[in-house]
Amino acid sequence: MFVHWRATATHEGKHQMTKHVRYIEPTGEEGTVSGMSLYRIEGGKFVEDWNYHDLLEFTLERGKAAASGGSS
């Protein structure tokens, strides 16, 4: 089973999703993050899952990452 998802929430605590974004202090602002999840189901049960969260979207929204510009 493949799921593409988008979640909106208020950023109230330090982010702990990965080591790359856990140092972003809470902003109290509403934010959105999207991702994809892939599940392997066997015998009617979830037996494995793989997840991707769009961390660039999350960090750009909070001003923690700079968009890459082309060379001039």
mmCIF file of the N, C-alpha and C atoms, coordinates in Angstrom:
data_MODEL
# 
_entry.id   MODEL 
# 
loop_
_atom_site.group_PDB 
_atom_site.id 
_atom_site.type_symbol 
_atom_site.label_atom_id 
_atom_site.label_alt_id 
_atom_site.label_comp_id 
_atom_site.label_asym_id 
_atom_site.label_entity_id 
_atom_site.label_seq_id 
_atom_site.pdbx_PDB_ins_code 
_atom_site.Cartn_x 
_atom_site.Cartn_y 
_atom_site.Cartn_z 
_atom_site.occupancy 
_atom_site.B_iso_or_equiv 
_atom_site.pdbx_formal_charge 
_atom_site.auth_seq_id 
_atom_site.auth_comp_id 
_atom_site.auth_asym_id 
_atom_site.auth_atom_id 
_atom_site.pdbx_PDB_model_num 
ATOM 1   N N  . MET A 1 1  ? 0.848  -1.158  0.000   1.00 0.00 ? 1  MET A N  1 
ATOM 2   C CA . MET A 1 1  ? 0.000  0.000   0.000   1.00 0.00 ? 1  MET A CA 1 
ATOM 3   C C  . MET A 1 1  ? 0.904  1.234   0.000   1.00 0.00 ? 1  MET A C  1 
ATOM 4   N N  . PHE A 1 2  ? 0.553  2.206   -0.845  1.00 0.00 ? 2  PHE A N  1 
ATOM 5   C CA . PHE A 1 2  ? 1.303  3.447   -0.952  1.00 0.00 ? 2  PHE A CA 1 
ATOM 6   C C  . PHE A 1 2  ? 0.406  4.596   -0.512  1.00 0.00 ? 2  PHE A C  1 
ATOM 7   N N  . VAL A 1 3  ? 0.925  5.489   0.340   1.00 0.00 ? 3  VAL A N  1 
ATOM 8   C CA . VAL A 1 3  ? 0.140  6.618   0.825   1.00 0.00 ? 3  VAL A CA 1 
ATOM 9   C C  . VAL A 1 3  ? 0.958  7.895   0.663   1.00 0.00 ? 3  VAL A C  1 
ATOM 10  N N  . HIS A 1 4  ? 0.376  8.882   0.002   1.00 0.00 ? 4  HIS A N  1 
ATOM 11  C CA . HIS A 1 4  ? 0.974  10.221  -0.034  1.00 0.00 ? 4  HIS A CA 1 
ATOM 12  C C  . HIS A 1 4  ? 0.144  11.056  0.926   1.00 0.00 ? 4  HIS A C  1 
ATOM 13  N N  . TRP A 1 5  ? 0.800  11.750  1.855   1.00 0.00 ? 5  TRP A N  1 
ATOM 14  C CA . TRP A 1 5  ? 0.072  12.465  2.886   1.00 0.00 ? 5  TRP A CA 1 
ATOM 15  C C  . TRP A 1 5  ? 0.606  13.888  3.051   1.00 0.00 ? 5  TRP A C  1 
ATOM 16  N N  . ARG A 1 6  ? -0.222 14.718  3.661   1.00 0.00 ? 6  ARG A N  1 
ATOM 17  C CA . ARG A 1 6  ? 0.131  16.099  3.974   1.00 0.00 ? 6  ARG A CA 1 
ATOM 18  C C  . ARG A 1 6  ? -0.519 16.415  5.318   1.00 0.00 ? 6  ARG A C  1 
ATOM 19  N N  . ALA A 1 7  ? 0.250  16.938  6.242   1.00 0.00 ? 7  ALA A N  1 
ATOM 20  C CA . ALA A 1 7  ? -0.262 17.223  7.585   1.00 0.00 ? 7  ALA A CA 1 
ATOM 21  C C  . ALA A 1 7  ? -0.004 18.684  7.935   1.00 0.00 ? 7  ALA A C  1 
ATOM 22  N N  . THR A 1 8  ? -0.967 19.286  8.610   1.00 0.00 ? 8  THR A N  1 
ATOM 23  C CA . THR A 1 8  ? -0.838 20.649  9.091   1.00 0.00 ? 8  THR A CA 1 
ATOM 24  C C  . THR A 1 8  ? -0.984 20.633  10.609  1.00 0.00 ? 8  THR A C  1 
ATOM 25  N N  . ALA A 1 9  ? -0.079 21.323  11.288  1.00 0.00 ? 9  ALA A N  1 
ATOM 26  C CA . ALA A 1 9  ? -0.095 21.346  12.753  1.00 0.00 ? 9  ALA A CA 1 
ATOM 27  C C  . ALA A 1 9  ? 0.587  22.607  13.241  1.00 0.00 ? 9  ALA A C  1 
ATOM 28  N N  . THR A 1 10 ? 0.475  22.865  14.535  1.00 0.00 ? 10 THR A N  1 
ATOM 29  C CA . THR A 1 10 ? 1.163  23.994  15.155  1.00 0.00 ? 10 THR A CA 1 
ATOM 30  C C  . THR A 1 10 ? 2.505  23.505  15.690  1.00 0.00 ? 10 THR A C  1 
ATOM 31  N N  . HIS A 1 11 ? 3.571  24.219  15.347  1.00 0.00 ? 11 HIS A N  1 
ATOM 32  C CA . HIS A 1 11 ? 4.930  23.844  15.740  1.00 0.00 ? 11 HIS A CA 1 
ATOM 33  C C  . HIS A 1 11 ? 5.162  24.288  17.195  1.00 0.00 ? 11 HIS A C  1 
ATOM 34  N N  . GLU A 1 12 ? 4.941  23.354  18.129  1.00 0.00 ? 12 GLU A N  1 
ATOM 35  C CA . GLU A 1 12 ? 5.011  23.699  19.556  1.00 0.00 ? 12 GLU A CA 1 
ATOM 36  C C  . GLU A 1 12 ? 6.200  23.091  20.293  1.00 0.00 ? 12 GLU A C  1 
ATOM 37  N N  . GLY A 1 13 ? 6.873  22.138  19.724  1.00 0.00 ? 13 GLY A N  1 
ATOM 38  C CA . GLY A 1 13 ? 7.993  21.512  20.414  1.00 0.00 ? 13 GLY A CA 1 
ATOM 39  C C  . GLY A 1 13 ? 9.180  21.351  19.492  1.00 0.00 ? 13 GLY A C  1 
ATOM 40  N N  . LYS A 1 14 ? 10.362 21.071  20.065  1.00 0.00 ? 14 LYS A N  1 
ATOM 41  C CA . LYS A 1 14 ? 11.535 20.818  19.235  1.00 0.00 ? 14 LYS A CA 1 
ATOM 42  C C  . LYS A 1 14 ? 11.241 19.641  18.326  1.00 0.00 ? 14 LYS A C  1 
ATOM 43  N N  . HIS A 1 15 ? 11.626 19.770  17.080  1.00 0.00 ? 15 HIS A N  1 
ATOM 44  C CA . HIS A 1 15 ? 11.336 18.730  16.110  1.00 0.00 ? 15 HIS A CA 1 
ATOM 45  C C  . HIS A 1 15 ? 12.324 17.588  16.275  1.00 0.00 ? 15 HIS A C  1 
ATOM 46  N N  . GLN A 1 16 ? 11.837 16.367  16.368  1.00 0.00 ? 16 GLN A N  1 
ATOM 47  C CA . GLN A 1 16 ? 12.693 15.210  16.614  1.00 0.00 ? 16 GLN A CA 1 
ATOM 48  C C  . GLN A 1 16 ? 12.648 14.185  15.487  1.00 0.00 ? 16 GLN A C  1 
ATOM 49  N N  . MET A 1 17 ? 12.161 14.565  14.291  1.00 0.00 ? 17 MET A N  1 
ATOM 50  C CA . MET A 1 17 ? 12.016 13.600  13.200  1.00 0.00 ? 17 MET A CA 1 
ATOM 51  C C  . MET A 1 17 ? 13.363 12.997  12.791  1.00 0.00 ? 17 MET A C  1 
ATOM 52  N N  . THR A 1 18 ? 14.376 13.821  12.618  1.00 0.00 ? 18 THR A N  1 
ATOM 53  C CA . THR A 1 18 ? 15.705 13.337  12.251  1.00 0.00 ? 18 THR A CA 1 
ATOM 54  C C  . THR A 1 18 ? 16.755 14.234  12.899  1.00 0.00 ? 18 THR A C  1 
ATOM 55  N N  . LYS A 1 19 ? 17.997 13.811  12.808  1.00 0.00 ? 19 LYS A N  1 
ATOM 56  C CA . LYS A 1 19 ? 19.079 14.615  13.383  1.00 0.00 ? 19 LYS A CA 1 
ATOM 57  C C  . LYS A 1 19 ? 19.268 15.934  12.651  1.00 0.00 ? 19 LYS A C  1 
ATOM 58  N N  . HIS A 1 20 ? 18.766 16.041  11.425  1.00 0.00 ? 20 HIS A N  1 
ATOM 59  C CA . HIS A 1 20 ? 18.974 17.242  10.629  1.00 0.00 ? 20 HIS A CA 1 
ATOM 60  C C  . HIS A 1 20 ? 18.072 18.395  11.025  1.00 0.00 ? 20 HIS A C  1 
ATOM 61  N N  . VAL A 1 21 ? 16.925 18.128  11.609  1.00 0.00 ? 21 VAL A N  1 
ATOM 62  C CA . VAL A 1 21 ? 15.990 19.210  11.922  1.00 0.00 ? 21 VAL A CA 1 
ATOM 63  C C  . VAL A 1 21 ? 15.577 19.249  13.378  1.00 0.00 ? 21 VAL A C  1 
ATOM 64  N N  . ARG A 1 22 ? 16.201 18.505  14.244  1.00 0.00 ? 22 ARG A N  1 
ATOM 65  C CA . ARG A 1 22 ? 15.741 18.468  15.630  1.00 0.00 ? 22 ARG A CA 1 
ATOM 66  C C  . ARG A 1 22 ? 16.106 19.713  16.427  1.00 0.00 ? 22 ARG A C  1 
ATOM 67  N N  . TYR A 1 23 ? 16.942 20.571  15.891  1.00 0.00 ? 23 TYR A N  1 
ATOM 68  C CA . TYR A 1 23 ? 17.348 21.759  16.625  1.00 0.00 ? 23 TYR A CA 1 
ATOM 69  C C  . TYR A 1 23 ? 16.519 22.989  16.286  1.00 0.00 ? 23 TYR A C  1 
ATOM 70  N N  . ILE A 1 24 ? 15.438 22.830  15.538  1.00 0.00 ? 24 ILE A N  1 
ATOM 71  C CA . ILE A 1 24 ? 14.577 23.962  15.225  1.00 0.00 ? 24 ILE A CA 1 
ATOM 72  C C  . ILE A 1 24 ? 13.703 24.240  16.439  1.00 0.00 ? 24 ILE A C  1 
ATOM 73  N N  . GLU A 1 25 ? 13.846 25.414  16.990  1.00 0.00 ? 25 GLU A N  1 
ATOM 74  C CA . GLU A 1 25 ? 13.066 25.792  18.165  1.00 0.00 ? 25 GLU A CA 1 
ATOM 75  C C  . GLU A 1 25 ? 11.602 25.982  17.783  1.00 0.00 ? 25 GLU A C  1 
ATOM 76  N N  . PRO A 1 26 ? 10.678 25.739  18.705  1.00 0.00 ? 26 PRO A N  1 
ATOM 77  C CA . PRO A 1 26 ? 9.251  25.914  18.427  1.00 0.00 ? 26 PRO A CA 1 
ATOM 78  C C  . PRO A 1 26 ? 8.943  27.357  18.024  1.00 0.00 ? 26 PRO A C  1 
ATOM 79  N N  . THR A 1 27 ? 8.085  27.506  17.015  1.00 0.00 ? 27 THR A N  1 
ATOM 80  C CA . THR A 1 27 ? 7.712  28.834  16.548  1.00 0.00 ? 27 THR A CA 1 
ATOM 81  C C  . THR A 1 27 ? 6.314  29.224  16.989  1.00 0.00 ? 27 THR A C  1 
ATOM 82  N N  . GLY A 1 28 ? 5.487  28.247  17.353  1.00 0.00 ? 28 GLY A N  1 
ATOM 83  C CA . GLY A 1 28 ? 4.102  28.525  17.688  1.00 0.00 ? 28 GLY A CA 1 
ATOM 84  C C  . GLY A 1 28 ? 3.256  28.795  16.459  1.00 0.00 ? 28 GLY A C  1 
ATOM 85  N N  . GLU A 1 29 ? 3.851  28.682  15.274  1.00 0.00 ? 29 GLU A N  1 
ATOM 86  C CA . GLU A 1 29 ? 3.144  28.932  14.025  1.00 0.00 ? 29 GLU A CA 1 
ATOM 87  C C  . GLU A 1 29 ? 2.608  27.633  13.439  1.00 0.00 ? 29 GLU A C  1 
ATOM 88  N N  . GLU A 1 30 ? 1.542  27.765  12.661  1.00 0.00 ? 30 GLU A N  1 
ATOM 89  C CA . GLU A 1 30 ? 1.008  26.612  11.956  1.00 0.00 ? 30 GLU A CA 1 
ATOM 90  C C  . GLU A 1 30 ? 1.904  26.321  10.763  1.00 0.00 ? 30 GLU A C  1 
ATOM 91  N N  . GLY A 1 31 ? 2.175  25.053  10.512  1.00 0.00 ? 31 GLY A N  1 
ATOM 92  C CA . GLY A 1 31 ? 3.027  24.660  9.404   1.00 0.00 ? 31 GLY A CA 1 
ATOM 93  C C  . GLY A 1 31 ? 2.523  23.388  8.759   1.00 0.00 ? 31 GLY A C  1 
ATOM 94  N N  . THR A 1 32 ? 3.034  23.099  7.584   1.00 0.00 ? 32 THR A N  1 
ATOM 95  C CA . THR A 1 32 ? 2.620  21.925  6.826   1.00 0.00 ? 32 THR A CA 1 
ATOM 96  C C  . THR A 1 32 ? 3.845  21.131  6.417   1.00 0.00 ? 32 THR A C  1 
ATOM 97  N N  . VAL A 1 33 ? 3.725  19.824  6.458   1.00 0.00 ? 33 VAL A N  1 
ATOM 98  C CA . VAL A 1 33 ? 4.767  18.930  5.981   1.00 0.00 ? 33 VAL A CA 1 
ATOM 99  C C  . VAL A 1 33 ? 4.080  17.816  5.206   1.00 0.00 ? 33 VAL A C  1 
ATOM 100 N N  . SER A 1 34 ? 4.743  17.331  4.174   1.00 0.00 ? 34 SER A N  1 
ATOM 101 C CA . SER A 1 34 ? 4.163  16.250  3.377   1.00 0.00 ? 34 SER A CA 1 
ATOM 102 C C  . SER A 1 34 ? 5.148  15.102  3.305   1.00 0.00 ? 34 SER A C  1 
ATOM 103 N N  . GLY A 1 35 ? 4.669  13.976  2.856   1.00 0.00 ? 35 GLY A N  1 
ATOM 104 C CA . GLY A 1 35 ? 5.528  12.814  2.744   1.00 0.00 ? 35 GLY A CA 1 
ATOM 105 C C  . GLY A 1 35 ? 4.831  11.653  2.081   1.00 0.00 ? 35 GLY A C  1 
ATOM 106 N N  . MET A 1 36 ? 5.545  10.542  2.052   1.00 0.00 ? 36 MET A N  1 
ATOM 107 C CA . MET A 1 36 ? 5.023  9.320   1.460   1.00 0.00 ? 36 MET A CA 1 
ATOM 108 C C  . MET A 1 36 ? 5.336  8.166   2.396   1.00 0.00 ? 36 MET A C  1 
ATOM 109 N N  . SER A 1 37 ? 4.435  7.214   2.431   1.00 0.00 ? 37 SER A N  1 
ATOM 110 C CA . SER A 1 37 ? 4.650  5.999   3.220   1.00 0.00 ? 37 SER A CA 1 
ATOM 111 C C  . SER A 1 37 ? 4.309  4.805   2.343   1.00 0.00 ? 37 SER A C  1 
ATOM 112 N N  . LEU A 1 38 ? 5.124  3.776   2.449   1.00 0.00 ? 38 LEU A N  1 
ATOM 113 C CA . LEU A 1 38 ? 4.915  2.537   1.710   1.00 0.00 ? 38 LEU A CA 1 
ATOM 114 C C  . LEU A 1 38 ? 4.830  1.421   2.730   1.00 0.00 ? 38 LEU A C  1 
ATOM 115 N N  . TYR A 1 39 ? 3.764  0.648   2.666   1.00 0.00 ? 39 TYR A N  1 
ATOM 116 C CA . TYR A 1 39 ? 3.542  -0.427  3.628   1.00 0.00 ? 39 TYR A CA 1 
ATOM 117 C C  . TYR A 1 39 ? 3.486  -1.765  2.907   1.00 0.00 ? 39 TYR A C  1 
ATOM 118 N N  . ARG A 1 40 ? 4.095  -2.782  3.513   1.00 0.00 ? 40 ARG A N  1 
ATOM 119 C CA . ARG A 1 40 ? 3.960  -4.152  3.012   1.00 0.00 ? 40 ARG A CA 1 
ATOM 120 C C  . ARG A 1 40 ? 3.005  -4.868  3.945   1.00 0.00 ? 40 ARG A C  1 
ATOM 121 N N  . ILE A 1 41 ? 1.957  -5.400  3.363   1.00 0.00 ? 41 ILE A N  1 
ATOM 122 C CA . ILE A 1 41 ? 0.922  -6.081  4.128   1.00 0.00 ? 41 ILE A CA 1 
ATOM 123 C C  . ILE A 1 41 ? 0.993  -7.569  3.807   1.00 0.00 ? 41 ILE A C  1 
ATOM 124 N N  . GLU A 1 42 ? 1.007  -8.377  4.831   1.00 0.00 ? 42 GLU A N  1 
ATOM 125 C CA . GLU A 1 42 ? 1.073  -9.826  4.667   1.00 0.00 ? 42 GLU A CA 1 
ATOM 126 C C  . GLU A 1 42 ? 0.071  -10.468 5.621   1.00 0.00 ? 42 GLU A C  1 
ATOM 127 N N  . GLY A 1 43 ? -0.796 -11.294 5.104   1.00 0.00 ? 43 GLY A N  1 
ATOM 128 C CA . GLY A 1 43 ? -1.795 -11.939 5.949   1.00 0.00 ? 43 GLY A CA 1 
ATOM 129 C C  . GLY A 1 43 ? -2.729 -10.953 6.618   1.00 0.00 ? 43 GLY A C  1 
ATOM 130 N N  . GLY A 1 44 ? -2.994 -9.817  5.947   1.00 0.00 ? 44 GLY A N  1 
ATOM 131 C CA . GLY A 1 44 ? -3.884 -8.815  6.500   1.00 0.00 ? 44 GLY A CA 1 
ATOM 132 C C  . GLY A 1 44 ? -3.259 -7.948  7.585   1.00 0.00 ? 44 GLY A C  1 
ATOM 133 N N  . LYS A 1 45 ? -1.924 -8.049  7.766   1.00 0.00 ? 45 LYS A N  1 
ATOM 134 C CA . LYS A 1 45 ? -1.239 -7.264  8.792   1.00 0.00 ? 45 LYS A CA 1 
ATOM 135 C C  . LYS A 1 45 ? -0.104 -6.459  8.169   1.00 0.00 ? 45 LYS A C  1 
ATOM 136 N N  . PHE A 1 46 ? 0.140  -5.284  8.748   1.00 0.00 ? 46 PHE A N  1 
ATOM 137 C CA . PHE A 1 46 ? 1.284  -4.480  8.319   1.00 0.00 ? 46 PHE A CA 1 
ATOM 138 C C  . PHE A 1 46 ? 2.544  -5.142  8.862   1.00 0.00 ? 46 PHE A C  1 
ATOM 139 N N  . VAL A 1 47 ? 3.472  -5.527  7.985   1.00 0.00 ? 47 VAL A N  1 
ATOM 140 C CA . VAL A 1 47 ? 4.689  -6.192  8.445   1.00 0.00 ? 47 VAL A CA 1 
ATOM 141 C C  . VAL A 1 47 ? 5.952  -5.364  8.211   1.00 0.00 ? 47 VAL A C  1 
ATOM 142 N N  . GLU A 1 48 ? 5.892  -4.374  7.313   1.00 0.00 ? 48 GLU A N  1 
ATOM 143 C CA . GLU A 1 48 ? 7.027  -3.480  7.066   1.00 0.00 ? 48 GLU A CA 1 
ATOM 144 C C  . GLU A 1 48 ? 6.494  -2.127  6.619   1.00 0.00 ? 48 GLU A C  1 
ATOM 145 N N  . ASP A 1 49 ? 7.295  -1.101  6.891   1.00 0.00 ? 49 ASP A N  1 
ATOM 146 C CA . ASP A 1 49 ? 6.932  0.212   6.370   1.00 0.00 ? 49 ASP A CA 1 
ATOM 147 C C  . ASP A 1 49 ? 8.182  1.022   6.082   1.00 0.00 ? 49 ASP A C  1 
ATOM 148 N N  . TRP A 1 50 ? 8.080  1.877   5.077   1.00 0.00 ? 50 TRP A N  1 
ATOM 149 C CA . TRP A 1 50 ? 9.130  2.813   4.702   1.00 0.00 ? 50 TRP A CA 1 
ATOM 150 C C  . TRP A 1 50 ? 8.479  4.172   4.624   1.00 0.00 ? 50 TRP A C  1 
ATOM 151 N N  . ASN A 1 51 ? 9.156  5.193   5.135   1.00 0.00 ? 51 ASN A N  1 
ATOM 152 C CA . ASN A 1 51 ? 8.566  6.528   5.205   1.00 0.00 ? 51 ASN A CA 1 
ATOM 153 C C  . ASN A 1 51 ? 9.529  7.579   4.694   1.00 0.00 ? 51 ASN A C  1 
ATOM 154 N N  . TYR A 1 52 ? 8.976  8.584   4.035   1.00 0.00 ? 52 TYR A N  1 
ATOM 155 C CA . TYR A 1 52 ? 9.740  9.733   3.568   1.00 0.00 ? 52 TYR A CA 1 
ATOM 156 C C  . TYR A 1 52 ? 8.978  10.980  3.999   1.00 0.00 ? 52 TYR A C  1 
ATOM 157 N N  . HIS A 1 53 ? 9.666  11.894  4.663   1.00 0.00 ? 53 HIS A N  1 
ATOM 158 C CA . HIS A 1 53 ? 9.090  13.181  5.065   1.00 0.00 ? 53 HIS A CA 1 
ATOM 159 C C  . HIS A 1 53 ? 9.847  14.266  4.314   1.00 0.00 ? 53 HIS A C  1 
ATOM 160 N N  . ASP A 1 54 ? 9.146  15.222  3.758   1.00 0.00 ? 54 ASP A N  1 
ATOM 161 C CA . ASP A 1 54 ? 9.786  16.294  2.999   1.00 0.00 ? 54 ASP A CA 1 
ATOM 162 C C  . ASP A 1 54 ? 10.420 17.294  3.964   1.00 0.00 ? 54 ASP A C  1 
ATOM 163 N N  . LEU A 1 55 ? 11.646 16.983  4.378   1.00 0.00 ? 55 LEU A N  1 
ATOM 164 C CA . LEU A 1 55 ? 12.336 17.819  5.357   1.00 0.00 ? 55 LEU A CA 1 
ATOM 165 C C  . LEU A 1 55 ? 12.756 19.164  4.783   1.00 0.00 ? 55 LEU A C  1 
ATOM 166 N N  . LEU A 1 56 ? 13.003 19.221  3.479   1.00 0.00 ? 56 LEU A N  1 
ATOM 167 C CA . LEU A 1 56 ? 13.354 20.498  2.869   1.00 0.00 ? 56 LEU A CA 1 
ATOM 168 C C  . LEU A 1 56 ? 12.176 21.466  2.986   1.00 0.00 ? 56 LEU A C  1 
ATOM 169 N N  . GLU A 1 57 ? 10.973 20.981  2.711   1.00 0.00 ? 57 GLU A N  1 
ATOM 170 C CA . GLU A 1 57 ? 9.783  21.815  2.860   1.00 0.00 ? 57 GLU A CA 1 
ATOM 171 C C  . GLU A 1 57 ? 9.669  22.324  4.300   1.00 0.00 ? 57 GLU A C  1 
ATOM 172 N N  . PHE A 1 58 ? 9.887  21.436  5.253   1.00 0.00 ? 58 PHE A N  1 
ATOM 173 C CA . PHE A 1 58 ? 9.781  21.777  6.674   1.00 0.00 ? 58 PHE A CA 1 
ATOM 174 C C  . PHE A 1 58 ? 10.801 22.841  7.063   1.00 0.00 ? 58 PHE A C  1 
ATOM 175 N N  . THR A 1 59 ? 12.043 22.672  6.658   1.00 0.00 ? 59 THR A N  1 
ATOM 176 C CA . THR A 1 59 ? 13.094 23.611  7.053   1.00 0.00 ? 59 THR A CA 1 
ATOM 177 C C  . THR A 1 59 ? 13.006 24.933  6.290   1.00 0.00 ? 59 THR A C  1 
ATOM 178 N N  . LEU A 1 60 ? 12.653 24.894  5.011   1.00 0.00 ? 60 LEU A N  1 
ATOM 179 C CA . LEU A 1 60 ? 12.500 26.141  4.254   1.00 0.00 ? 60 LEU A CA 1 
ATOM 180 C C  . LEU A 1 60 ? 11.380 26.989  4.832   1.00 0.00 ? 60 LEU A C  1 
ATOM 181 N N  . GLU A 1 61 ? 10.302 26.334  5.248   1.00 0.00 ? 61 GLU A N  1 
ATOM 182 C CA . GLU A 1 61 ? 9.164  27.058  5.814   1.00 0.00 ? 61 GLU A CA 1 
ATOM 183 C C  . GLU A 1 61 ? 9.562  27.799  7.085   1.00 0.00 ? 61 GLU A C  1 
ATOM 184 N N  . ARG A 1 62 ? 10.556 27.323  7.793   1.00 0.00 ? 62 ARG A N  1 
ATOM 185 C CA . ARG A 1 62 ? 11.002 27.941  9.040   1.00 0.00 ? 62 ARG A CA 1 
ATOM 186 C C  . ARG A 1 62 ? 12.268 28.770  8.865   1.00 0.00 ? 62 ARG A C  1 
ATOM 187 N N  . GLY A 1 63 ? 12.714 28.964  7.618   1.00 0.00 ? 63 GLY A N  1 
ATOM 188 C CA . GLY A 1 63 ? 13.880 29.797  7.346   1.00 0.00 ? 63 GLY A CA 1 
ATOM 189 C C  . GLY A 1 63 ? 15.194 29.177  7.763   1.00 0.00 ? 63 GLY A C  1 
ATOM 190 N N  . LYS A 1 64 ? 15.244 27.845  7.922   1.00 0.00 ? 64 LYS A N  1 
ATOM 191 C CA . LYS A 1 64 ? 16.474 27.185  8.374   1.00 0.00 ? 64 LYS A CA 1 
ATOM 192 C C  . LYS A 1 64 ? 17.315 26.658  7.226   1.00 0.00 ? 64 LYS A C  1 
ATOM 193 N N  . ALA A 1 65 ? 16.791 26.691  6.005   1.00 0.00 ? 65 ALA A N  1 
ATOM 194 C CA . ALA A 1 65 ? 17.555 26.221  4.853   1.00 0.00 ? 65 ALA A CA 1 
ATOM 195 C C  . ALA A 1 65 ? 17.400 27.259  3.744   1.00 0.00 ? 65 ALA A C  1 
ATOM 196 N N  . ALA A 1 66 ? 18.438 27.465  2.996   1.00 0.00 ? 66 ALA A N  1 
ATOM 197 C CA . ALA A 1 66 ? 18.385 28.421  1.899   1.00 0.00 ? 66 ALA A CA 1 
ATOM 198 C C  . ALA A 1 66 ? 18.134 27.680  0.593   1.00 0.00 ? 66 ALA A C  1 
ATOM 199 N N  . ALA A 1 67 ? 17.277 28.211  -0.230  1.00 0.00 ? 67 ALA A N  1 
ATOM 200 C CA . ALA A 1 67 ? 17.024 27.605  -1.528  1.00 0.00 ? 67 ALA A CA 1 
ATOM 201 C C  . ALA A 1 67 ? 18.277 27.732  -2.369  1.00 0.00 ? 67 ALA A C  1 
ATOM 202 N N  . SER A 1 68 ? 18.593 26.686  -3.103  1.00 0.00 ? 68 SER A N  1 
ATOM 203 C CA . SER A 1 68 ? 19.783 26.678  -3.934  1.00 0.00 ? 68 SER A CA 1 
ATOM 204 C C  . SER A 1 68 ? 19.555 27.544  -5.168  1.00 0.00 ? 68 SER A C  1 
ATOM 205 N N  . GLY A 1 69 ? 20.456 28.476  -5.410  1.00 0.00 ? 69 GLY A N  1 
ATOM 206 C CA . GLY A 1 69 ? 20.365 29.327  -6.597  1.00 0.00 ? 69 GLY A CA 1 
ATOM 207 C C  . GLY A 1 69 ? 21.337 28.812  -7.653  1.00 0.00 ? 69 GLY A C  1 
ATOM 208 N N  . GLY A 1 70 ? 21.079 29.162  -8.872  1.00 0.00 ? 70 GLY A N  1 
ATOM 209 C CA . GLY A 1 70 ? 21.973 28.767  -9.962  1.00 0.00 ? 70 GLY A CA 1 
ATOM 210 C C  . GLY A 1 70 ? 23.269 29.561  -9.925  1.00 0.00 ? 70 GLY A C  1 
ATOM 211 N N  . SER A 1 71 ? 24.281 29.069  -10.623 1.00 0.00 ? 71 SER A N  1 
ATOM 212 C CA . SER A 1 71 ? 25.544 29.797  -10.658 1.00 0.00 ? 71 SER A CA 1 
ATOM 213 C C  . SER A 1 71 ? 25.443 30.946  -11.647 1.00 0.00 ? 71 SER A C  1 
ATOM 214 N N  . SER A 1 72 ? 26.132 32.049  -11.372 1.00 0.00 ? 72 SER A N  1 
ATOM 215 C CA . SER A 1 72 ? 26.048 33.191  -12.273 1.00 0.00 ? 72 SER A CA 1 
ATOM 216 C C  . SER A 1 72 ? 27.358 33.428  -12.952 1.00 0.00 ? 72 SER A C  1 
# 
